[in-house]
Amino acid sequence: MTLEILTPDKKVFEGEVTAVTVPGTMGSFQILRDHAPIISTLEDGPVIIKSKAGEETFVIKGGVVEVLKNKIIVLAEGVA
């Protein structure tokens, strides 16, 4: 899967991942390969990225996530 984390200022992350956990408005949820298409609002909190290289975390300030055909795009209002 590919993940992009974008803010109004810059691209924060782009790369291949195996799992992503995002802070959804109704609670955190994890996105794995072949996840159903979804668009969801996000709250302030951690985006936890798992890849073959290990685990990385970014703390975002709200936003939206879109998942479609193993491509994940996080549009964040900001990154702490």
N, C-alpha and C positions, 0 to 999 in steps of 0.2 A: 504494500500500500504506500501511497505517497501522501505526505502531510505538508501543508503550507500554513504558517502562522503569520498573519499580516496585521499591521497597525496602520493608522493613517500616515505615519511617518516613514515606516520601513518594513521590509520583510525580516521577520525575527528568526524564522526557521524554515528550511525546506529540505526534505530528504525522505528516504525509505524508512518505514516503521513497521513494527509487528503488532503494536497495540497502542491506543491513545485513550487516556481517561480525561474527561472534561467536566467542569463544574456546571451542569445543567441547572436551569431555573428550578426544576422539581427534584433536584438531587444529582449527584455525580453519576455518570455512566461511562461505560467502556465501549470503544469501537474496535472491532476485530475485522479481519479479512472477510469480504463478502457481506458486510453489514447491509441491511436494508437501507434504501435511500431515505435520508432524513434531513430536515432543517430544524434547528433548535436554538433558542436563546440561551445565553450563558451568563452566569453570575460571576462576581469577583472570586477568584480562587485559582488553584493550581491546575495546569495542564501537564499531565504526566505522560511522557513519551517513552515507549520501550522499543528498542531496536536491537539488531545483532551486536551493536557496539556497547550496549548497556542501557541505562535509564537516565533521563534528563527531565528536569522540571522547570516550567516557566509559570510565573504567577501573573494572570491576566486581570484586567479591570473590565469585566463584562464583555459582551459581544454576541456573535452568532457563529454556529458551526453548520457546515453543509457536508454531507457524505453522499457521494454518487460514484458508482463503479470503481470502488477501491481508491478514490481520491478524496482526501479530507482537507477542507479549507476552513480555518478558524480566522474570522475577522474580529479582532479584539480592539476595544477602545483604547487600550494601552497595556503596557507590560511593566510590572513593578521591578 
